[in-house]
Amino acid sequence: MPQPTDFSWSLLDAIASIAKAPLNRIAEELRAATLPFLASSALVIFTEDCTGRPQKKAGAEDIVSRVSIPELDRLRAAMEGEGPWRGPAVIGGQQREVLAFRYTPSNALLVLSDPAPTPTDEDSAAVRMVTYLWQLAAARIQEKVSDAPPSYLLESRAASAERVRVTGELVDQHSTTLETVLAALRSNSLDDHAARTFVTDVTVKALVGLRTLNDRTSNLVEEPVATAFERLREDLRPLMHFSKIDIQFIEPPANGRALPGEVAHAARAVVRGLVLAIAEQSDVHRVRTQWDCDGENLLINVRDDGGGELSPEGPTLERLLQRVQAVDGTMTVDIMQGWGADISVVLPLDPPSTPAGDVAEWGLAARELEVLQLLAAGQRNRTIATDLGISENTVKFHLRNLFRKLDVRSRTEAIALAHSAGLR
């Protein structure tokens, strides 16, 4: 009987680490697992399933801090099939050699920058191993997002709101500047027609690029309500096929307000859980699920025609209630003996304004908390230094300590976490 070697144990440990990793650490675990087989300077995962953080990154800071969604979009569009795809691509603002893989079920993308030389055909042992580890990580991400635990929903809502805010501010700021430049260049007081035409074209392209970035960000963090409902229907199709229960779907208005990603995930997870719990009862023949929008909330109703055996205090409904509360929603369960259950869920589409939270558990010093509050308010290092009467180097020192204590890698992550605790 073959005995396990040190190599096989280390591989099994790496697989276990990926399988158990929370979403905010899965890139680090995947990079640690792939490095023994294929060295690279950085690893980037891009998946629209994670509306809060579509990018998950590990490796060289000059790459992971600068890689952008448009760069990853272009690279994915250049690929055919699942890969592997090797070639030059702009990543982190510079052209680099990359090795890329795609996970078809979720269209997720994996990029390894500056990979060690290796054959890219499927028979390469290194590529086969990286492909296997990537598919394991991508499936883990998809499963975690689909399950929509409360911790994921809370973090996703905070990160989504912060990214939209920052992108909106950048678009407004640069749009105003560029529109002013355009007005000046179109002025009749300038007679260099060729120069005006050239600069006008450049500026128009910059404006279009900014608007495209804003639209792309909105698309990442929002999902049309009709699309979200259709995905729910697809999720429940196997149950409809293999059970004798008739599941009826009352569709939301096609022109209803788009759903924030975390609300769409929560809604699907809650309805799936409710339908599965109802299906375990006896004498249930029909379940009706309905979505509606009132402009401010997603309104969900699930009813069955059973005998009213569902328990509001049971562990299943308790877990579903936690998901609902994670996005500040409410759930009402009305059990009618002999007539079935009527469950109503209300999920707000906008996060509530919350008072300053208790951040004592982070163990921040008084000065670190002051820096975090100014950071959460959108201040830059120079402004923070001026407001607190300290140097920019001291601000950077406090930020490094903050990132370590909050277990984050960037300003955006720190701001999102601060906002989730009520700091503004």
VEXMARGU-472979 format. One record per residue (C-alpha): z, x, y; residue number from 1. Coordinates in steps of 0.1 Angstrom, whole numbers. Layout:
BEGIN
Z | X | Y | NUM
...
END
This chain:
BEGIN
0 | 0 | 0 | 1
-10 | 16 | 34 | 2
19 | 25 | 56 | 3
19 | 18 | 94 | 4
14 | 48 | 115 | 5
27 | 57 | 150 | 6
-7 | 47 | 163 | 7
-6 | 13 | 147 | 8
30 | 6 | 160 | 9
20 | 16 | 196 | 10
-10 | -7 | 194 | 11
11 | -36 | 181 | 12
37 | -30 | 209 | 13
8 | -31 | 234 | 14
-5 | -64 | 220 | 15
30 | -79 | 220 | 16
35 | -68 | 256 | 17
2 | -86 | 267 | 18
11 | -117 | 247 | 19
46 | -119 | 264 | 20
36 | -108 | 299 | 21
41 | -131 | 328 | 22
10 | -136 | 349 | 23
21 | -113 | 377 | 24
24 | -84 | 352 | 25
-5 | -90 | 328 | 26
-28 | -66 | 346 | 27
-3 | -37 | 343 | 28
2 | -45 | 306 | 29
-35 | -47 | 299 | 30
-41 | -14 | 317 | 31
-13 | 3 | 297 | 32
-29 | -10 | 265 | 33
-65 | 1 | 273 | 34
-58 | 36 | 287 | 35
-53 | 53 | 253 | 36
-88 | 41 | 243 | 37
-107 | 42 | 276 | 38
-94 | 59 | 308 | 39
-101 | 44 | 342 | 40
-89 | 47 | 377 | 41
-81 | 10 | 382 | 42
-82 | -23 | 363 | 43
-91 | -56 | 381 | 44
-90 | -91 | 366 | 45
-107 | -120 | 385 | 46
-102 | -156 | 374 | 47
-105 | -188 | 394 | 48
-81 | -205 | 370 | 49
-52 | -188 | 389 | 50
-56 | -205 | 423 | 51
-26 | -186 | 437 | 52
-37 | -151 | 427 | 53
-73 | -150 | 414 | 54
-71 | -112 | 414 | 55
-47 | -93 | 391 | 56
-48 | -56 | 396 | 57
-33 | -23 | 384 | 58
-42 | 14 | 390 | 59
-53 | 34 | 420 | 60
-39 | 19 | 452 | 61
-69 | 28 | 473 | 62
-90 | 5 | 450 | 63
-66 | -23 | 441 | 64
-56 | -28 | 478 | 65
-92 | -31 | 490 | 66
-111 | -49 | 463 | 67
-124 | -82 | 475 | 68
-135 | -115 | 460 | 69
-171 | -112 | 473 | 70
-174 | -78 | 456 | 71
-162 | -93 | 423 | 72
-185 | -124 | 427 | 73
-215 | -101 | 432 | 74
-206 | -80 | 401 | 75
-201 | -110 | 379 | 76
-235 | -125 | 391 | 77
-252 | -93 | 381 | 78
-239 | -95 | 345 | 79
-257 | -112 | 316 | 80
-235 | -126 | 289 | 81
-200 | -113 | 281 | 82
-209 | -76 | 285 | 83
-200 | -49 | 283 | 84
-219 | -41 | 315 | 85
-219 | -5 | 329 | 86
-234 | 6 | 362 | 87
-228 | 13 | 398 | 88
-211 | -15 | 419 | 89
-193 | -17 | 452 | 90
-155 | -21 | 444 | 91
-128 | -15 | 470 | 92
-154 | -9 | 497 | 93
-171 | 20 | 479 | 94
-198 | 23 | 453 | 95
-183 | 33 | 420 | 96
-192 | 35 | 383 | 97
-177 | 4 | 366 | 98
-174 | -11 | 332 | 99
-172 | -49 | 333 | 100
-165 | -76 | 307 | 101
-166 | -114 | 310 | 102
-145 | -140 | 291 | 103
-168 | -170 | 286 | 104
-143 | -198 | 281 | 105
-129 | -193 | 316 | 106
-156 | -172 | 332 | 107
-129 | -146 | 339 | 108
-140 | -110 | 348 | 109
-125 | -77 | 338 | 110
-135 | -46 | 358 | 111
-126 | -10 | 349 | 112
-134 | 14 | 377 | 113
-145 | 50 | 371 | 114
-144 | 46 | 333 | 115
-145 | 76 | 310 | 116
-179 | 82 | 295 | 117
-183 | 62 | 263 | 118
-211 | 43 | 246 | 119
-212 | 7 | 259 | 120
-228 | -8 | 228 | 121
-207 | -32 | 207 | 122
-203 | -6 | 179 | 123
-183 | 18 | 201 | 124
-147 | 18 | 188 | 125
-133 | 22 | 223 | 126
-154 | -7 | 237 | 127
-145 | -29 | 207 | 128
-108 | -23 | 213 | 129
-110 | -29 | 250 | 130
-129 | -61 | 244 | 131
-103 | -73 | 219 | 132
-74 | -66 | 243 | 133
-93 | -82 | 272 | 134
-100 | -114 | 253 | 135
-63 | -115 | 243 | 136
-52 | -112 | 279 | 137
-78 | -137 | 292 | 138
-67 | -162 | 266 | 139
-31 | -157 | 276 | 140
-39 | -163 | 313 | 141
-59 | -195 | 304 | 142
-30 | -207 | 282 | 143
-4 | -200 | 308 | 144
-23 | -217 | 336 | 145
-31 | -247 | 314 | 146
6 | -251 | 304 | 147
15 | -250 | 341 | 148
52 | -241 | 339 | 149
73 | -248 | 370 | 150
76 | -211 | 379 | 151
38 | -207 | 379 | 152
33 | -239 | 400 | 153
59 | -227 | 426 | 154
45 | -192 | 430 | 155
9 | -205 | 430 | 156
16 | -230 | 458 | 157
32 | -204 | 480 | 158
4 | -178 | 474 | 159
-24 | -203 | 479 | 160
-9 | -215 | 512 | 161
-5 | -179 | 524 | 162
-40 | -169 | 516 | 163
-55 | -199 | 533 | 164
-34 | -193 | 564 | 165
-43 | -156 | 566 | 166
-80 | -163 | 560 | 167
-81 | -191 | 585 | 168
-65 | -169 | 611 | 169
-90 | -141 | 605 | 170
-119 | -165 | 607 | 171
-107 | -181 | 639 | 172
-100 | -147 | 655 | 173
-133 | -131 | 646 | 174
-153 | -162 | 652 | 175
-141 | -165 | 688 | 176
-149 | -128 | 694 | 177
-184 | -130 | 679 | 178
-192 | -163 | 697 | 179
-182 | -146 | 730 | 180
-205 | -117 | 721 | 181
-233 | -141 | 713 | 182
-229 | -158 | 746 | 183
-231 | -126 | 765 | 184
-261 | -113 | 746 | 185
-280 | -146 | 752 | 186
-273 | -143 | 789 | 187
-304 | -141 | 811 | 188
-288 | -113 | 830 | 189
-296 | -89 | 802 | 190
-332 | -78 | 801 | 191
-333 | -56 | 770 | 192
-349 | -82 | 748 | 193
-352 | -60 | 717 | 194
-316 | -49 | 719 | 195
-304 | -85 | 724 | 196
-324 | -98 | 695 | 197
-312 | -71 | 672 | 198
-275 | -75 | 681 | 199
-278 | -113 | 680 | 200
-292 | -112 | 644 | 201
-263 | -88 | 633 | 202
-237 | -111 | 650 | 203
-251 | -142 | 635 | 204
-250 | -127 | 600 | 205
-214 | -116 | 606 | 206
-205 | -152 | 616 | 207
-221 | -166 | 585 | 208
-203 | -140 | 564 | 209
-169 | -151 | 579 | 210
-176 | -187 | 573 | 211
-187 | -180 | 538 | 212
-155 | -161 | 531 | 213
-135 | -191 | 545 | 214
-154 | -215 | 523 | 215
-150 | -193 | 492 | 216
-113 | -191 | 498 | 217
-111 | -229 | 501 | 218
-131 | -233 | 469 | 219
-107 | -210 | 450 | 220
-75 | -229 | 461 | 221
-89 | -264 | 459 | 222
-106 | -285 | 433 | 223
-125 | -318 | 439 | 224
-105 | -346 | 425 | 225
-134 | -360 | 404 | 226
-138 | -325 | 388 | 227
-101 | -322 | 381 | 228
-101 | -357 | 365 | 229
-131 | -348 | 343 | 230
-113 | -317 | 331 | 231
-84 | -339 | 321 | 232
-108 | -361 | 301 | 233
-122 | -331 | 283 | 234
-87 | -319 | 275 | 235
-79 | -352 | 259 | 236
-112 | -356 | 241 | 237
-99 | -341 | 208 | 238
-70 | -366 | 207 | 239
-94 | -395 | 213 | 240
-116 | -382 | 185 | 241
-89 | -377 | 158 | 242
-64 | -405 | 166 | 243
-67 | -443 | 165 | 244
-55 | -446 | 201 | 245
-79 | -459 | 227 | 246
-74 | -438 | 259 | 247
-88 | -455 | 290 | 248
-96 | -435 | 321 | 249
-95 | -451 | 355 | 250
-113 | -425 | 377 | 251
-102 | -416 | 413 | 252
-125 | -422 | 443 | 253
-153 | -396 | 441 | 254
-148 | -389 | 478 | 255
-111 | -385 | 476 | 256
-94 | -354 | 492 | 257
-97 | -322 | 472 | 258
-66 | -312 | 452 | 259
-48 | -279 | 458 | 260
-52 | -259 | 426 | 261
-15 | -260 | 416 | 262
-15 | -298 | 420 | 263
-46 | -302 | 398 | 264
-30 | -280 | 371 | 265
3 | -299 | 373 | 266
-14 | -333 | 372 | 267
-34 | -324 | 341 | 268
-4 | -308 | 323 | 269
18 | -338 | 331 | 270
-8 | -364 | 319 | 271
-15 | -344 | 288 | 272
22 | -342 | 280 | 273
27 | -379 | 286 | 274
-2 | -390 | 264 | 275
9 | -367 | 236 | 276
45 | -381 | 238 | 277
32 | -417 | 238 | 278
9 | -409 | 208 | 279
40 | -400 | 187 | 280
53 | -435 | 190 | 281
46 | -462 | 165 | 282
25 | -493 | 173 | 283
6 | -477 | 203 | 284
-30 | -487 | 203 | 285
-40 | -482 | 239 | 286
-31 | -458 | 267 | 287
-44 | -461 | 303 | 288
-43 | -432 | 327 | 289
-53 | -437 | 363 | 290
-56 | -413 | 393 | 291
-58 | -423 | 429 | 292
-55 | -407 | 463 | 293
-40 | -420 | 495 | 294
-50 | -390 | 516 | 295
-16 | -373 | 514 | 296
-7 | -377 | 477 | 297
-22 | -378 | 442 | 298
-11 | -410 | 426 | 299
-9 | -410 | 388 | 300
-2 | -439 | 365 | 301
1 | -438 | 327 | 302
7 | -470 | 307 | 303
8 | -478 | 270 | 304
9 | -510 | 249 | 305
36 | -498 | 225 | 306
71 | -511 | 218 | 307
88 | -492 | 246 | 308
103 | -465 | 224 | 309
97 | -436 | 248 | 310
131 | -422 | 260 | 311
133 | -412 | 297 | 312
162 | -388 | 289 | 313
142 | -371 | 261 | 314
134 | -333 | 263 | 315
96 | -340 | 266 | 316
100 | -361 | 298 | 317
126 | -337 | 312 | 318
101 | -308 | 309 | 319
74 | -328 | 325 | 320
97 | -338 | 353 | 321
104 | -301 | 360 | 322
67 | -296 | 364 | 323
64 | -325 | 388 | 324
94 | -313 | 409 | 325
79 | -278 | 411 | 326
52 | -292 | 434 | 327
77 | -314 | 452 | 328
66 | -346 | 434 | 329
84 | -376 | 419 | 330
82 | -393 | 386 | 331
93 | -429 | 378 | 332
96 | -441 | 342 | 333
98 | -478 | 335 | 334
104 | -487 | 299 | 335
99 | -523 | 289 | 336
111 | -531 | 254 | 337
84 | -547 | 234 | 338
59 | -541 | 262 | 339
55 | -503 | 264 | 340
61 | -477 | 291 | 341
48 | -475 | 327 | 342
51 | -440 | 342 | 343
42 | -433 | 379 | 344
39 | -398 | 393 | 345
34 | -389 | 430 | 346
22 | -354 | 438 | 347
20 | -344 | 475 | 348
-11 | -326 | 484 | 349
6 | -305 | 511 | 350
37 | -284 | 506 | 351
67 | -296 | 526 | 352
81 | -277 | 555 | 353
114 | -263 | 541 | 354
144 | -248 | 558 | 355
153 | -212 | 554 | 356
163 | -206 | 518 | 357
191 | -186 | 503 | 358
177 | -151 | 496 | 359
210 | -135 | 487 | 360
198 | -130 | 451 | 361
172 | -105 | 463 | 362
200 | -81 | 475 | 363
184 | -73 | 508 | 364
202 | -53 | 535 | 365
205 | -70 | 569 | 366
177 | -49 | 584 | 367
154 | -55 | 554 | 368
159 | -93 | 558 | 369
149 | -90 | 595 | 370
118 | -71 | 586 | 371
110 | -97 | 559 | 372
114 | -126 | 584 | 373
91 | -109 | 609 | 374
66 | -102 | 581 | 375
67 | -138 | 570 | 376
60 | -148 | 606 | 377
27 | -128 | 604 | 378
38 | -98 | 625 | 379
22 | -64 | 620 | 380
41 | -31 | 615 | 381
37 | -21 | 652 | 382
51 | -55 | 664 | 383
79 | -54 | 639 | 384
88 | -19 | 651 | 385
88 | -30 | 688 | 386
109 | -62 | 681 | 387
135 | -43 | 661 | 388
135 | -11 | 683 | 389
126 | 12 | 654 | 390
96 | 34 | 645 | 391
66 | 23 | 625 | 392
76 | 49 | 598 | 393
110 | 32 | 595 | 394
93 | -2 | 591 | 395
71 | 13 | 563 | 396
103 | 26 | 547 | 397
119 | -9 | 548 | 398
87 | -24 | 534 | 399
87 | -1 | 504 | 400
122 | -11 | 497 | 401
114 | -48 | 501 | 402
84 | -46 | 478 | 403
106 | -29 | 451 | 404
134 | -55 | 454 | 405
111 | -84 | 455 | 406
90 | -70 | 427 | 407
57 | -74 | 446 | 408
28 | -50 | 453 | 409
14 | -61 | 487 | 410
23 | -77 | 520 | 411
5 | -109 | 510 | 412
27 | -113 | 479 | 413
59 | -106 | 499 | 414
49 | -132 | 525 | 415
41 | -157 | 498 | 416
75 | -152 | 481 | 417
93 | -154 | 515 | 418
75 | -187 | 523 | 419
84 | -201 | 489 | 420
121 | -194 | 498 | 421
117 | -212 | 532 | 422
114 | -181 | 554 | 423
88 | -186 | 582 | 424
END
